[in-house]
């Protein structure tokens, strides 16, 4: 089977599933709009809305690059496509109202666009989750050959294998400057190793590769890459090049052609000015809503803590916030009253580098285990958010003794307010090592966006309901 045929098959299948989900979202939005937002209109008008909305929605999604193969399965890009499509529909309604003099009731537009946005995000998330499950099971992936030197190939293979949902399946590695004479051929991370450049095309042909990924190798200069691209073009194989960057999200990257050279422009991370004000406003608005909704739960937990064990309801602990400023973080008490005094004798049994976490901690009360499993002990931190000491989303708030052990890279996580939840919360919680937690926190600091916060918030509810990784 030709390579391009396989590539088209998985891409077409995903696009069909995405379009099917978008169609269902549009039909649901159209039906809801016709039933609740079109009082006094004829049945013909309602049927027209239900029939026309799917056409408009799929059309605007196409204009917003919602079905492009390069964005297939990319959560942030798909979310942006849905948001752009909703904006386009609002613009179309305004154009019809003011320019063509077609009356589009505001209630109808508001309900239709809101339902399309909510249902559109939901269906895209479901379709993408299905794609991730398929890829994690080994299907709908692209056979990939890695090219680079001995220092860069191994880290790249490990990073790709750590994210099977991205769709790249490493089948071979071509290492430059490698002596493969005699019995020197070996494997790296279970992947057969070939020489470069002599054996590169042989590896591509042997494994029917669909993608060649070049790691950051100073020996692979411009002319070398151009010749490689020509050879791959004849075989209809994609070429992707790693710039050697760590922790930089796609939206911060753009190509700037200069003097015939495609320079990679990296937008500096911004968490100040208007962006900080927007995040602070969203934090406080959502926190007020969450406090109102959770008030009965908060009162019930306070009563149960009093009945379960002696001691105060709330536990106050000094934590380090943005710019190294200390504050008193609030939690529901989940341990016995002498927990801090017993800490030293337990640290030698369950250290996690800088981060101290211990499974089956004997200091935790019976009720405390339940509260921790579902992160209910964190709810009082909503007060810290209202006071401006924390954010809803952000890095884990560290202890002063942890900060004292920070290496220079770790200090970077103190540039933003710590969060009640974050990437660490939705990626394993207490099961993560310190290095993994730090990597996620630094990635968040450098790549923050409202879209990312929305994704983390949605994933937090799922992680809390599962109750795994919390102790």
VEXKE-812628 format. One line per field, with one value per residue (C-alpha): x, y, z. Coordinates in Angstrom, 1 decimal, padded with zeros to 4 digits. Layout:
<nodes>
u <- (X,...) $
v <- (Y,...) $
w <- (Z,...) $
</nodes>
This chain:
<nodes>
u <- (000.0,001.5,002.5,000.3,-002.8,-002.3,-001.8,-005.0,-007.0,-006.4,-006.7,-010.0,-011.4,-010.6,-012.0,-015.2,-015.6,-015.0,-017.5,-020.0,-019.6,-019.8,-023.0,-024.6,-023.5,-025.1,-028.3,-028.5,-027.9,-030.4,-033.1,-032.6,-032.7,-035.9,-037.6,-036.6,-035.3,-037.8,-041.1,-043.8,-042.1,-043.6,-042.7,-041.1,-038.7,-037.7,-037.1,-035.0,-032.8,-032.4,-031.5,-029.3,-027.2,-025.3,-024.3,-023.1,-021.3,-019.4,-018.6,-017.1,-015.1,-013.6,-012.7,-011.2,-008.9,-010.9,-010.5,-006.8,-004.7,-001.8,-004.2,-005.9,-006.0,-004.4,-006.6,-005.6,-005.9,-009.2,-010.5,-009.3,-011.1,-014.4,-014.0,-013.2,-016.2,-018.5,-017.0,-017.6,-021.3,-021.7,-020.2,-022.5,-025.5,-024.4,-023.8,-027.3,-028.9,-027.2,-026.2,-028.8,-031.6,-032.5,-033.8,-031.9,-033.3,-030.6,-032.0,-031.9,-028.3,-027.1,-028.7,-027.5,-023.9,-023.6,-025.0,-022.8,-019.7,-020.5,-021.6,-018.8,-016.2,-017.7,-018.0,-014.4,-013.2,-014.9,-013.6,-010.1,-010.3,-011.3,-008.3,-006.0,-007.3,-006.8,-003.2,-002.4,-003.5,-001.2,-003.6,-003.9,-000.2,002.6,005.7,008.6,012.3,014.5,017.6,020.3,023.5,024.2,023.3,020.0,018.4,017.8,016.0,013.8,012.8,011.9,009.9,007.9,007.3,006.0,003.3,001.8,-001.4,000.4,000.5,004.2,005.5,009.3,010.4,014.1,016.8,019.6,022.6,025.2,028.9,028.1,030.4,028.2,030.9,030.9,028.6,028.3,024.6,022.4,019.1,018.1,015.0,014.0,014.4,016.9,019.8,021.1,023.8,023.3,023.4,024.3,021.5,018.8,016.7,017.1,015.6,012.7,012.0,012.4,009.9,007.6,008.0,005.5,007.5,011.2,011.9,015.3,016.6,018.7,022.0,024.6,026.1,022.8,023.2,020.9,022.2,022.1,018.5,017.5,018.9,017.1,013.8,014.3,014.8,011.7,009.6,010.1,008.7,005.8,007.3,006.8,009.8,009.7,012.6,013.1,014.6,016.0,013.6,012.1,008.8,007.6,004.0,003.1,001.2,004.5,006.3,006.2,008.4,010.1,011.8,014.9,017.5,016.2,016.5,013.4,014.1,012.1,010.6,009.8,007.3,008.4,006.0,003.8,002.0,001.7,-000.3,-003.7,-003.2,-002.6,-005.7,-007.8,-006.6,-007.2,-010.7,-011.6,-010.1,-012.2,-015.4,-015.2,-014.2,-017.3,-019.5,-017.7,-018.0,-021.7,-022.2,-019.9,-021.2,-023.3,-020.4,-018.0,-020.3,-020.9,-017.1,-016.5,-019.1,-017.7,-014.1,-015.3,-017.0,-014.1,-011.1,-010.0,-008.5,-009.3,-011.3,-008.8,-005.1,-002.9,000.5,003.1,003.6,005.6,003.7,004.6,007.9,008.8,006.2,005.0,001.3,-000.9,-002.5,-005.8,-006.9,-009.3,-007.4,-006.9,-004.2,-003.8,-003.0,000.7,001.3,004.1,005.9,006.0,007.2,010.9,010.7,008.7,010.8,013.5,010.9,009.2,011.2,010.6,013.6,012.5,008.9,007.8,004.9,004.1,001.5,-000.4,000.7,-000.1,-000.8,-003.9,-007.3,-010.1,-012.1,-008.9,-008.2,-011.6,-011.1,-007.7,-008.8,-011.3,-009.2,-012.0,-009.4,-008.2,-011.6,-010.7,-008.0,-010.8,-010.3,-006.7,-007.7,-010.1,-007.3,-005.1,-002.5,-003.3,-004.9,-007.4,-004.8,-001.1,002.0,001.7,002.3,005.7,006.8,009.7,011.9,011.3,012.1,015.4,016.4,015.5,018.0,018.0,015.5,013.0,012.9,011.3,008.0,007.7,007.0,003.3,000.8,000.5,-002.7,-005.4,-005.1,-002.7,-001.0,000.4,-003.1,-004.4,-001.3,-000.8,-001.2,001.0,002.2,004.5,008.1,009.6,011.2,007.9,006.1,008.7,008.7,004.9,005.0,007.7,005.8,002.7,004.6,006.1,002.9,000.0,-003.2,-006.9,-007.5,-005.0,-006.6,-010.0,-008.6,-007.0,-010.1,-012.2,-009.6,-009.4,-013.0,-012.3,-009.1,-010.9,-013.8,-011.4,-009.6,-006.4,-002.9,-004.1,-002.8) $
v <- (000.0,003.4,005.7,008.5,006.2,005.3,008.9,010.0,007.2,008.2,011.9,011.4,009.2,011.8,014.6,012.6,012.1,015.7,016.9,014.4,015.8,019.4,018.5,017.0,020.2,022.4,020.4,020.5,024.2,024.8,022.8,024.5,027.9,027.1,025.8,028.5,031.6,032.1,033.0,034.2,032.9,030.6,026.9,027.6,030.0,027.6,024.8,027.2,027.9,024.2,023.4,026.4,026.4,023.2,024.6,027.9,026.1,023.6,026.4,028.8,025.9,025.2,028.9,028.7,025.8,023.5,020.5,020.9,017.8,019.6,020.6,017.2,016.3,019.5,020.7,024.4,024.8,023.1,025.3,028.4,027.2,026.8,030.3,031.9,030.2,031.6,035.1,034.8,033.9,036.9,039.0,037.5,038.2,041.8,042.2,040.9,043.2,046.4,046.1,043.9,044.9,041.4,041.3,038.7,038.9,039.3,036.5,034.1,035.0,034.8,031.4,030.0,031.1,030.2,026.7,026.2,027.3,025.0,022.0,022.5,022.5,019.4,017.4,018.3,017.2,013.8,013.3,014.2,011.9,009.1,009.8,009.8,006.5,005.0,006.4,005.2,001.7,001.9,002.8,006.0,006.8,007.8,005.7,008.1,008.0,010.2,011.8,013.4,012.9,010.6,013.3,014.5,011.4,009.6,012.5,013.1,009.4,009.5,012.7,011.2,007.9,009.8,011.4,008.6,010.6,013.0,010.3,009.8,006.2,005.9,003.0,003.8,006.2,007.5,008.8,010.9,010.1,006.6,003.7,000.7,-001.6,-005.2,-005.8,-002.1,-001.9,-001.6,-000.3,002.8,002.6,-000.5,001.4,000.0,002.4,003.2,005.5,009.0,010.0,006.7,004.6,007.2,006.5,002.7,003.1,005.2,002.6,-000.4,000.8,002.6,005.8,008.6,011.2,012.0,014.1,015.8,016.6,019.7,018.7,021.3,018.9,019.0,022.4,024.1,022.4,019.0,019.5,020.7,017.5,015.5,017.3,016.6,012.9,012.7,014.6,011.9,009.4,011.6,011.6,014.5,016.3,018.0,019.7,020.2,023.6,022.2,024.3,023.1,024.2,026.5,026.2,026.4,029.8,031.5,030.3,031.8,031.8,035.1,034.8,036.9,037.1,033.8,032.1,030.9,032.3,031.0,033.8,033.0,035.4,036.2,035.0,037.8,037.7,041.4,044.4,043.7,040.0,039.9,042.0,039.7,036.6,038.3,039.4,035.9,034.3,036.4,036.1,032.3,032.1,034.0,031.7,028.6,029.9,030.4,027.0,025.2,027.0,024.1,021.7,024.0,024.2,020.4,019.7,022.1,020.2,016.8,017.9,019.0,015.6,013.5,014.8,017.4,020.6,023.6,023.3,025.2,024.6,027.6,027.2,029.6,029.3,031.2,033.1,035.3,037.1,035.2,036.8,034.6,034.2,032.1,029.4,027.9,024.3,022.2,020.3,016.7,015.8,015.4,018.6,017.6,016.9,019.5,018.3,014.7,015.8,015.4,011.8,011.0,012.8,010.2,007.6,009.4,012.2,013.1,015.3,018.9,017.8,015.9,013.5,010.3,007.6,006.3,009.2,008.2,011.8,012.0,011.5,009.2,012.1,013.7,010.8,011.3,015.1,014.6,012.0,014.4,017.5,019.0,020.1,022.7,024.5,027.2,028.4,030.1,032.8,033.1,033.6,036.4,038.1,038.0,035.7,032.8,032.1,029.4,028.0,028.1,026.3,024.4,026.8,025.8,025.8,028.2,025.2,023.9,027.3,027.3,024.2,025.5,025.5,028.5,027.0,026.3,029.9,030.8,029.2,032.1,034.6,034.0,033.4,029.8,028.0,026.1,023.7,023.4,021.1,019.1,018.5,017.1,015.1,012.8,014.9,013.5,010.6,013.0,013.3,016.7,016.9,016.1,018.7,021.3,020.6,021.1,024.3,025.9,025.0,026.7,029.9,030.3,029.5,030.8,031.6,031.8,028.8,026.8,027.8,026.7,023.3,022.8,023.8,021.2,018.5,019.3,018.3,014.9,014.4,015.1,012.8,010.0,010.6,009.0,010.3,012.2,011.4) $
w <- (000.0,-000.9,001.9,000.8,000.7,004.4,005.3,003.6,005.2,008.8,008.1,006.1,008.9,011.5,009.4,008.8,012.6,013.3,010.7,012.0,015.5,014.2,012.3,015.5,017.4,014.8,014.7,018.5,018.6,015.8,017.5,020.8,019.2,017.3,020.5,023.0,021.2,018.4,020.0,017.7,014.5,011.9,011.7,008.3,009.9,012.6,010.1,008.1,011.1,011.9,008.2,007.6,010.8,010.0,006.6,008.1,011.0,008.8,006.3,009.0,010.5,007.1,006.8,010.3,009.3,011.5,009.1,008.1,008.6,010.3,013.1,013.5,017.1,018.3,021.1,021.2,017.4,017.3,020.2,018.3,015.1,017.1,018.7,015.3,013.8,016.5,015.9,012.2,012.8,015.1,012.4,009.7,011.8,012.4,008.6,007.7,010.3,009.4,005.8,004.2,006.5,007.4,011.0,013.0,016.6,019.2,021.4,018.4,017.6,021.2,021.9,018.5,018.8,022.5,021.9,018.9,020.9,023.8,021.8,019.3,021.9,023.5,020.3,019.2,022.6,022.3,018.7,019.8,022.8,020.5,018.3,021.3,022.4,018.9,018.7,022.2,021.1,018.1,015.3,013.2,013.7,011.3,011.0,011.8,011.2,013.5,012.1,014.2,016.1,019.0,021.6,020.2,018.8,022.2,023.9,020.9,020.8,024.4,024.1,021.1,022.9,026.0,023.9,021.7,021.3,019.0,016.3,015.7,015.9,015.9,013.7,013.1,014.0,011.6,013.5,011.9,012.4,013.6,012.7,011.9,010.5,011.7,014.7,015.6,014.6,017.7,019.1,021.0,023.1,021.1,017.8,015.2,014.4,010.9,009.7,008.2,005.4,003.7,005.1,005.6,002.5,003.0,006.5,005.1,002.4,004.7,007.2,004.8,006.8,006.5,008.5,008.9,012.0,012.2,015.6,016.4,014.8,013.9,011.3,009.3,007.7,005.1,002.0,003.7,004.8,001.3,-000.3,002.3,001.5,-002.2,-001.6,000.7,-001.8,-004.3,-001.8,-000.6,002.9,005.3,006.8,010.2,011.9,015.6,016.5,019.7,021.9,025.1,026.7,023.8,022.7,019.0,019.2,020.3,017.2,013.7,010.7,009.7,006.3,006.3,003.4,002.1,005.5,007.4,010.8,013.7,015.7,019.4,021.0,024.5,027.3,028.6,031.9,032.7,031.8,030.2,030.1,033.9,034.4,032.3,034.1,037.5,036.5,035.2,038.4,040.7,038.7,038.5,042.2,043.3,041.3,042.7,046.3,045.9,044.4,046.9,050.1,051.3,050.7,052.6,055.6,055.6,055.5,058.4,060.5,059.7,060.5,063.9,064.5,063.1,065.2,067.7,066.3,064.1,060.9,058.8,058.4,057.6,056.1,054.9,051.1,048.6,045.9,042.9,043.1,046.2,048.4,051.3,052.2,054.4,052.3,053.6,053.5,055.4,058.1,057.0,059.5,063.3,065.1,065.7,062.0,061.6,064.6,063.2,059.8,060.3,061.4,058.2,055.6,055.6,054.5,051.6,050.1,046.5,045.9,046.6,046.8,049.9,049.3,051.2,050.4,053.5,055.6,059.2,060.1,057.8,059.5,058.3,056.9,055.6,053.2,051.6,051.3,049.8,047.3,045.8,046.5,048.6,051.2,048.7,048.5,051.2,048.8,046.9,049.6,048.7,045.1,046.1,048.1,045.1,046.6,044.3,040.9,040.0,037.5,038.1,039.4,042.7,045.7,047.2,050.8,051.8,052.6,049.0,047.5,049.5,047.6,044.2,041.4,039.0,036.6,039.3,040.4,037.1,038.3,040.9,038.1,038.3,041.1,042.3,041.4,043.1,040.2,037.3,034.8,037.7,039.0,035.7,034.8,037.7,040.9,043.7,041.6,039.7,040.5,041.3,037.9,036.1,038.2,037.5,033.8,033.7,035.8,033.7,030.5,032.0,033.0,029.5,027.5,029.5,027.7,028.6,026.3,028.3,031.5,030.2,029.2,032.6,034.4,032.4,033.0,036.7,037.2,035.5,037.5,040.8,040.0,039.3,042.6,041.4,042.3,045.4,048.9) $
</nodes>
